[in-house]
Amino acid sequence: MPRAGVSGKFRQIAGLSLCYDRPMTDRPRLRLFVPADLAADADLALGKEQSHYLANVMRAKAGEAVLLFNGRDGEWLAEVTQAAKSAVRLAVRHRTRPQAAEPDLWLLAAPLKKDNTDLVAEKAAELGASALWPVFTRRTVAARVNAERLRAHLAEAAEQCERLTVPDLKEPAPLERVLAGWDPARTLLFLDESGRGAPLAGAVPAGLLAILVGPEGGFAPEERALLAACPFARPVSLGPRILRAETAAIAALAVVQAVAGDWRTPPRGA
């Protein structure tokens, strides 16, 4: 599958690096998520897609440095040892960052039209969500979710923003099923466009947290009643304006990260 996302296409057209908006430093220009275990002196053979990306799109050459992460072993510096068009090999050298804890923040979102669903996935990864859960509601427009495409967007965004994990993509499910199997230890904040919820900035609790964003047109009345009956669910508001679903998802994650998340942590290297 070709690398997904508008940002990836922009990088290909412009001939820029994988992390094109990273401040200029001495860090390598290439960064990849790989599923393999990472350890010093490991030899990795990349798959067809990543090999094509490094050799043909980024024109990586033997000897070039690449940063790798897998969500378990931290971040590692590797060197390209073979850069054939369909087969790139890497030699892992040393670890540059240990694995560190990241926010345990879930985003539940009704699937939108394709490009907007892709946007939500990309921004969820950039904003530090640990999981993305597509949830079907009564008014959800999209009938299905392309899981492979969403995973590609999540991985690419994680590569770009220098996080150490890729958000987990949970199996899409109807809202009723999600609520029926919910762990009550995790508070579910649902964006209630009816105005009955407290302002989100003042309603972020401590502990495990998830945000639920409805579809275009909002939740149906019976869904709002179902949520109100769940002791673990709390209605919240994003203010006086009715936002597009994708805007609401991004705004809600930003508010939570600013109020109670890791946005209070300075940038790495600062």
C-alpha positions in Angstrom: 0.0 0.0 0.0 1.4 3.4 -0.9 2.3 5.7 2.0 -0.9 7.5 2.9 -1.7 11.1 3.7 -1.5 14.6 2.3 1.6 15.3 4.3 3.4 12.3 2.8 2.5 13.4 -0.7 3.7 16.9 0.0 7.0 15.6 1.2 7.4 13.5 -2.0 6.6 16.4 -4.3 8.8 18.8 -2.4 11.6 16.3 -2.0 11.7 17.1 1.7 12.4 14.7 4.6 10.0 12.5 6.5 9.9 15.1 9.3 9.9 18.2 7.1 8.6 20.5 9.8 11.1 19.4 12.5 13.5 22.2 13.6 16.9 21.9 11.9 19.1 19.8 14.1 21.8 17.2 13.7 19.2 14.4 13.9 18.8 12.2 10.9 16.2 13.3 8.4 14.5 9.9 8.2 12.5 8.2 10.9 10.5 5.0 10.7 8.2 2.8 12.7 9.1 -0.8 12.4 7.4 -3.8 14.1 10.7 -5.7 14.6 12.6 -5.9 17.9 15.3 -3.3 18.2 18.7 -3.9 19.7 22.3 -3.0 19.1 23.8 -4.8 16.0 20.5 -6.1 14.8 20.2 -6.4 11.0 16.8 -5.4 9.6 15.3 -6.0 6.1 12.5 -3.5 5.4 9.4 -4.5 3.6 8.5 -3.5 0.1 6.6 -0.3 1.0 9.2 1.1 3.3 12.0 0.0 1.0 10.3 1.9 -1.9 9.8 4.9 0.3 13.5 5.1 1.5 15.1 4.2 -1.8 12.8 5.8 -4.4 11.0 8.6 -2.6 13.6 9.8 -0.1 16.6 8.6 -2.2 18.4 7.2 0.8 21.9 5.9 0.1 24.1 3.4 1.9 25.6 4.9 5.0 22.7 7.3 5.7 21.4 7.4 9.2 17.8 6.5 10.0 15.9 6.7 13.4 13.8 3.7 14.2 11.1 3.0 16.9 8.7 0.1 17.5 6.7 1.3 20.5 8.5 -1.0 22.9 12.3 -0.6 22.8 12.7 3.2 22.6 14.3 5.0 19.6 17.4 3.7 17.9 19.9 5.0 15.4 20.4 2.7 12.4 22.5 2.9 9.2 21.4 2.0 5.7 23.6 -0.8 4.5 21.7 -1.7 1.3 19.6 0.8 -0.7 18.2 -1.2 -3.6 14.9 0.0 -5.0 12.9 -2.9 -3.7 15.1 -4.0 -0.8 16.6 -1.8 1.9 18.6 -3.2 4.8 19.5 -1.4 8.0 22.1 -2.1 10.7 20.9 -0.9 14.2 23.7 0.9 16.0 22.6 2.4 19.4 19.6 3.6 21.3 19.0 7.4 21.2 16.0 7.5 23.6 14.6 4.9 26.1 11.0 4.0 25.9 9.0 6.4 28.0 5.4 6.6 29.2 2.9 8.5 27.1 -0.6 9.7 27.8 -3.2 7.0 28.1 -5.9 9.0 26.2 -8.4 7.4 23.9 -10.3 9.1 21.1 -13.6 7.5 20.1 -14.9 9.1 16.9 -17.7 8.4 14.5 -16.3 7.7 11.0 -16.6 10.6 8.6 -16.1 11.0 4.9 -12.8 9.5 3.9 -10.5 12.5 3.9 -11.9 13.8 7.2 -11.5 10.4 8.9 -7.9 10.4 7.7 -7.4 13.9 9.1 -8.8 12.8 12.5 -6.4 9.8 12.6 -3.4 11.9 11.7 -4.1 14.6 14.3 -5.0 12.1 17.0 -1.5 10.7 16.6 0.1 14.1 16.6 -1.9 15.2 19.7 -0.8 12.2 21.7 -3.9 9.9 21.7 -2.9 6.4 22.7 -5.9 4.8 20.9 -8.3 5.6 18.1 -11.7 3.8 18.2 -14.1 4.3 15.3 -17.6 4.2 16.7 -20.7 3.9 14.6 -23.7 6.0 15.7 -27.3 6.4 14.3 -26.2 9.4 12.1 -22.8 8.2 11.1 -22.4 8.9 7.3 -19.6 6.4 6.6 -20.7 2.8 6.4 -17.2 1.3 6.8 -13.7 2.0 7.9 -10.5 1.3 5.9 -8.4 0.0 8.8 -5.2 -0.4 6.7 -5.4 3.2 5.5 -6.0 4.5 9.0 -3.1 2.5 10.4 -0.8 4.0 7.7 -1.9 7.5 8.7 -1.3 6.8 12.4 2.1 5.4 11.8 3.2 8.2 9.5 2.0 10.9 11.9 3.9 9.1 14.8 7.0 9.1 12.7 6.7 12.8 11.9 6.0 14.0 15.4 8.7 12.0 17.1 6.5 10.1 19.5 7.7 6.7 20.6 4.5 4.7 19.9 1.8 4.5 17.3 -1.8 4.8 18.6 -3.7 1.5 18.8 -6.5 1.3 16.2 -9.4 -0.5 17.9 -12.0 -2.6 16.1 -14.8 -0.4 14.8 -18.1 -1.1 16.7 -21.6 0.4 17.2 -21.9 2.8 20.1 -24.2 0.5 22.0 -21.7 -2.4 22.0 -18.9 -0.1 23.0 -20.8 1.2 26.0 -21.9 -2.3 27.0 -18.3 -3.5 27.3 -16.9 -0.3 28.7 -14.4 -0.4 31.7 -16.0 1.9 34.2 -12.5 2.8 35.5 -12.0 4.9 32.4 -14.1 8.2 32.3 -15.8 8.8 29.0 -16.2 12.5 28.1 -18.7 12.8 25.3 -19.1 16.1 23.4 -22.7 17.1 23.9 -23.7 19.8 21.3 -27.0 20.3 23.2 -25.3 22.6 25.6 -26.0 20.5 28.7 -22.4 19.6 29.4 -19.9 21.5 31.4 -17.1 23.3 29.6 -14.4 20.8 28.8 -11.5 22.9 30.0 -12.9 22.7 33.6 -14.2 19.2 33.5 -11.1 17.0 32.8 -10.9 14.5 35.6 -7.8 12.7 36.8 -7.2 9.1 35.9 -7.9 7.0 32.8 -9.7 9.1 30.1 -11.5 8.8 26.8 -13.2 11.4 24.5 -16.2 10.5 22.4 -17.0 12.7 19.4 -20.2 12.2 17.5 -20.9 12.3 13.7 -22.1 15.1 11.4 -25.4 16.1 12.8 -24.6 15.0 16.4 -25.9 12.2 18.5 -29.4 11.1 18.2 -31.6 11.8 21.2 -31.8 8.1 22.2 -28.0 7.9 22.1 -27.6 11.0 24.3 -30.0 9.4 26.7 -28.0 6.1 26.6 -24.8 8.0 27.4 -26.5 10.0 30.2 -27.5 6.7 31.8 -23.9 5.4 32.0 -22.2 6.3 35.3 -18.8 6.5 33.6 -19.9 9.0 30.9 -20.0 12.8 31.4 -21.3 15.3 28.9 -18.9 18.2 28.1 -19.0 21.3 25.9 -16.6 23.0 23.6 -18.2 26.3 23.8 -20.9 28.4 22.1 -20.2 27.3 18.5 -21.3 24.1 16.8 -18.1 22.6 15.4 -17.6 20.2 12.5 -16.9 16.7 13.8 -13.3 16.7 12.8 -12.7 20.1 14.3 -14.3 19.0 17.6 -12.1 15.9 17.8 -8.9 17.9 17.3 -10.0 20.7 19.7 -11.0 18.3 22.4 -7.7 16.5 22.3 -5.9 19.8 22.4 -7.9 21.0 25.4 -7.3 17.8 27.4 -3.6 17.8 26.6 -3.2 21.5 27.6 -5.2 21.1 30.9 -4.1 17.7 32.1 -1.9 16.0 29.6 1.7 16.2 28.4 1.6 19.7 26.8 3.0 21.0 30.1 6.2 19.0 29.3 8.8 21.0 27.4 9.8 19.9 24.0 12.5 17.2 23.9 15.9 18.8 23.9 14.6 22.1 25.3 
